Amino acid sequence: MQISEFQRHIEDVYGVRDRERGISASVAWLAEEVGELAQAIRKGTHEQRFHEFGDVIAWTFSLANQVDIDIEEALKRYMTNPP
């Protein structure tokens, strides 16, 4: 799967609902998921880590859609000029 494919999929499946929720609430959801990922990494199982990585990535993509950011373009700097 291409990054752009996944970003479109997230938009198709969650775009309307997440826009209705709003950016502030979506940021809060993402922060919660990052916390759950941190806990899973510290004390969780491989299955829990697997699940939480997916959640963090999906919320990141949803938030990017809401603020009109192309994730693939945003990631290019890591290929061309890594920080």
N, CA, C and O of each residue as an XYZ file, in Angstrom:
332
protein
N       0.844     -1.174      0.000
C       0.000      0.000      0.000
C       0.896      1.246      0.000
O       1.903      1.302      0.706
N       0.520      2.212     -0.782
C       1.228      3.487     -0.825
C       0.715      4.404      0.288
O      -0.428      4.284      0.727
N       1.560      5.304      0.728
C       1.158      6.256      1.764
C      -0.044      7.066      1.307
O      -0.990      7.253      2.072
N      -0.022      7.545      0.080
C      -1.141      8.350     -0.425
C      -2.439      7.542     -0.480
O      -3.517      8.087     -0.245
N      -2.344      6.262     -0.785
C      -3.524      5.381     -0.781
C      -4.144      5.313      0.601
O      -5.360      5.421      0.762
N      -3.289      5.133      1.594
C      -3.782      5.031      2.963
C      -4.406      6.352      3.402
O      -5.442      6.357      4.066
N      -3.786      7.463      3.037
C      -4.336      8.764      3.418
C      -5.712      8.970      2.794
O      -6.618      9.481      3.453
N      -5.878      8.582      1.544
C      -7.204      8.679      0.902
C      -8.208      7.760      1.582
O      -9.363      8.137      1.780
N      -7.775      6.558      1.940
C      -8.658      5.610      2.621
C      -9.149      6.185      3.953
O     -10.337      6.111      4.266
N      -8.238      6.750      4.722
C      -8.623      7.355      6.003
C      -9.625      8.485      5.759
O     -10.594      8.629      6.505
N      -9.398      9.268      4.737
C     -10.346     10.345      4.402
C     -11.709      9.769      4.032
O     -12.741     10.246      4.505
N     -11.708      8.752      3.196
C     -12.976      8.147      2.756
C     -13.761      7.548      3.917
O     -14.983      7.684      3.975
N     -13.080      6.897      4.825
C     -13.752      6.187      5.913
C     -14.084      7.106      7.081
O     -15.169      6.999      7.653
N     -13.171      8.010      7.449
C     -13.329      8.789      8.678
C     -13.443     10.301      8.470
O     -13.719     11.030      9.423
N     -13.236     10.779      7.252
C     -13.144     12.217      7.015
C     -14.309     13.032      7.530
O     -14.104     13.997      8.267
N     -15.517     12.674      7.165
C     -16.694     13.454      7.576
C     -16.812     13.455      9.098
O     -16.960     14.510      9.714
N     -16.747     12.287      9.691
C     -16.903     12.162     11.152
C     -15.813     12.937     11.898
O     -16.097     13.626     12.877
N     -14.559     12.819     11.428
C     -13.472     13.496     12.123
C     -13.551     15.006     11.951
O     -13.212     15.740     12.879
N     -13.987     15.491     10.798
C     -14.167     16.934     10.614
C     -15.284     17.462     11.506
O     -15.181     18.566     12.043
N     -16.347     16.681     11.666
C     -17.425     17.082     12.573
C     -16.911     17.148     14.006
O     -17.312     18.025     14.771
N     -16.041     16.239     14.366
C     -15.452     16.214     15.708
C     -14.600     17.459     15.917
O     -14.606     18.048     16.997
N     -13.863     17.859     14.875
C     -13.036     19.056     14.939
C     -11.571     18.760     15.211
O     -11.203     17.690     15.697
N     -10.755     19.740     14.882
C      -9.307     19.593     15.004
C      -8.884     19.430     16.467
O      -8.077     18.554     16.780
N      -9.417     20.258     17.359
C      -9.010     20.176     18.771
C      -9.300     18.807     19.359
O      -8.460     18.231     20.050
N     -10.482     18.290     19.087
C     -10.839     16.967     19.605
C      -9.989     15.884     18.955
O      -9.625     14.907     19.610
N      -9.672     16.046     17.686
C      -8.827     15.057     17.007
C      -7.413     15.058     17.564
O      -6.795     14.002     17.698
N      -6.898     16.242     17.889
C      -5.577     16.324     18.521
C      -5.618     15.612     19.872
O      -4.682     14.897     20.231
N      -6.696     15.808     20.613
C      -6.834     15.133     21.912
C      -6.863     13.617     21.736
O      -6.234     12.892     22.507
N      -7.589     13.134     20.727
C      -7.631     11.688     20.463
C      -6.245     11.163     20.115
O      -5.828     10.111     20.599
N      -5.528     11.918     19.257
C      -4.176     11.500     18.878
C      -3.278     11.448     20.112
O      -2.519     10.495     20.287
N      -3.360     12.456     20.958
C      -2.544     12.475     22.172
C      -2.866     11.272     23.066
O      -1.965     10.654     23.634
N      -4.139     10.953     23.181
C      -4.532      9.787     23.971
C      -3.938      8.509     23.390
O      -3.443      7.653     24.123
N      -3.994      8.390     22.071
C      -3.446      7.197     21.421
C      -1.929      7.114     21.591
O      -1.384      6.023     21.760
N      -1.248      8.253     21.547
C       0.204      8.244     21.771
C       0.500      7.774     23.195
O       1.451      7.024     23.421
N      -0.314      8.214     24.152
C      -0.153      7.737     25.524
C      -0.367      6.241     25.637
O       0.372      5.554     26.342
N      -1.381      5.736     24.941
C      -1.636      4.289     24.957
C      -0.489      3.526     24.305
O      -0.135      2.433     24.748
N       0.088      4.099     23.255
C       1.242      3.463     22.614
C       2.432      3.430     23.569
O       3.120      2.416     23.677
N       2.669      4.536     24.254
C       3.780      4.576     25.203
C       3.599      3.512     26.287
O       4.553      2.828     26.659
N       2.398      3.380     26.779
C       2.128      2.368     27.807
C       2.324      0.958     27.243
O       2.889      0.090     27.908
N       1.854      0.740     26.016
C       2.009     -0.579     25.391
C       3.484     -0.910     25.175
O       3.892     -2.061     25.330
N       4.270      0.082     24.822
C       5.698     -0.157     24.625
C       6.367     -0.497     25.953
O       7.219     -1.383     26.017
N       5.981      0.203     27.002
C       6.593     -0.043     28.318
C       6.151     -1.361     28.923
O       6.977     -2.111     29.444
N       4.858     -1.655     28.859
C       4.335     -2.781     29.632
C       3.463     -3.746     28.844
O       2.984     -4.739     29.392
N       3.255     -3.469     27.580
C       2.292     -4.262     26.828
C       2.899     -5.418     26.061
O       4.108     -5.651     26.065
N       2.010     -6.120     25.411
C       2.399     -7.247     24.566
C       2.678     -6.754     23.143
O       2.377     -5.614     22.787
N       3.250     -7.631     22.361
C       3.484     -7.303     20.955
C       2.157     -6.959     20.265
O       2.095     -6.019     19.472
N       1.116     -7.706     20.562
C      -0.205     -7.465     19.970
C      -0.734     -6.083     20.345
O      -1.292     -5.390     19.494
N      -0.572     -5.676     21.586
C      -1.019     -4.349     22.017
C      -0.224     -3.254     21.325
O      -0.790     -2.240     20.917
N       1.089     -3.451     21.189
C       1.925     -2.470     20.484
C       1.491     -2.347     19.033
O       1.363     -1.243     18.503
N       1.267     -3.479     18.400
C       0.812     -3.535     17.006
C      -0.466     -2.702     16.841
O      -0.567     -1.881     15.929
N      -1.425     -2.920     17.723
C      -2.719     -2.222     17.695
C      -2.528     -0.713     17.887
O      -3.097      0.083     17.140
N      -1.740     -0.325     18.871
C      -1.573      1.090     19.190
C      -0.779      1.837     18.121
O      -1.064      3.004     17.854
N       0.210      1.190     17.505
C       0.896      1.841     16.387
C      -0.104      2.168     15.277
O      -0.076      3.260     14.710
N      -0.982      1.221     14.975
C      -1.999      1.466     13.955
C      -2.890      2.634     14.311
O      -3.197      3.463     13.455
N      -3.315      2.712     15.578
C      -4.176      3.813     16.015
C      -3.480      5.159     15.870
O      -4.072      6.115     15.367
N      -2.227      5.239     16.308
C      -1.487      6.500     16.220
C      -1.325      6.932     14.767
O      -1.494      8.106     14.439
N      -1.005      5.997     13.916
C      -0.819      6.333     12.503
C      -2.139      6.776     11.875
O      -2.168      7.758     11.133
N      -3.218      6.072     12.160
C      -4.522      6.437     11.590
C      -4.945      7.829     12.050
O      -5.404      8.627     11.233
N      -4.802      8.138     13.338
C      -5.180      9.468     13.832
C      -4.276     10.543     13.253
O      -4.739     11.649     12.975
N      -2.995     10.241     13.066
C      -2.080     11.210     12.455
C      -2.533     11.541     11.040
O      -2.545     12.706     10.641
N      -2.903     10.525     10.293
C      -3.353     10.734      8.922
C      -4.675     11.493      8.893
O      -4.868     12.365      8.046
N      -5.570     11.175      9.794
C      -6.849     11.879      9.851
C      -6.637     13.357     10.156
O      -7.250     14.219      9.526
N      -5.782     13.646     11.105
C      -5.502     15.027     11.454
C      -4.833     15.751     10.284
O      -5.151     16.908     10.009
N      -3.921     15.086      9.603
C      -3.287     15.683      8.421
C      -4.343     16.029      7.370
O      -4.276     17.089      6.747
N      -5.304     15.148      7.177
C      -6.379     15.434      6.226
C      -7.161     16.673      6.638
O      -7.520     17.495      5.795
N      -7.420     16.804      7.916
C      -8.209     17.938      8.392
C      -7.505     19.274      8.197
O      -8.161     20.302      8.029
N      -6.171     19.268      8.217
C      -5.424     20.521      8.050
C      -4.751     20.602      6.675
O      -3.867     21.427      6.445
N      -5.192     19.725      5.771
C      -4.765     19.760      4.371
C      -3.253     19.570      4.197
O      -2.592     20.332      3.493
N      -2.732     18.542      4.853
C      -1.318     18.181      4.719
C      -1.217     16.837      4.007
O      -1.848     15.859      4.407
N      -0.423     16.804      2.960
C      -0.133     15.563      2.253
C       1.020     14.883      2.983
O       2.157     15.351      2.931
N       0.726     13.784      3.660
C       1.733     13.101      4.473
C       2.938     12.679      3.635
O       4.081     12.802      4.075
N       2.682     12.191      2.451
C       3.789     11.760      1.598
C       4.751     12.922      1.335
O       5.969     12.753      1.386
N       4.197     14.089      1.054
C       5.038     15.272      0.839
C       5.768     15.660      2.128
O       6.946     16.017      2.094
N       5.075     15.590      3.247
C       5.688     15.958      4.524
C       6.851     15.034      4.873
O       7.819     15.461      5.502
N       6.756     13.777      4.469
C       7.810     12.806      4.791
C       9.028     12.904      3.873
O      10.090     12.372      4.197
N       8.887     13.566      2.754
C       9.995     13.638      1.790
C      11.247     14.232      2.400
O      12.354     13.865      2.008
N      11.100     15.142      3.351
C      12.301     15.748      3.939
C      13.149     14.711      4.666
O      14.359     14.889      4.802
N      12.532     13.638      5.131
C      13.301     12.587      5.782
C      14.122     11.777      4.786
O      15.059     11.074      5.165
N      13.762     11.882      3.514
C      14.524     11.220      2.462
C      15.595     12.146      1.898
O      16.705     11.712      1.589
N      15.250     13.428      1.768
C      16.155     14.347      1.075
C      17.049     15.137      2.008
O      18.192     15.432      1.660
N      16.548     15.492      3.201
C      17.316     16.314      4.120
C      16.901     15.982      5.555
O      16.240     16.788      6.211
N      17.286     14.802      6.044
C      16.831     14.379      7.363
C      17.236     15.359      8.460
O      18.357     15.868      8.465
N      16.323     15.618      9.384
C      16.653     16.554     10.478
C      17.688     15.959     11.418
O      18.082     16.603     12.390
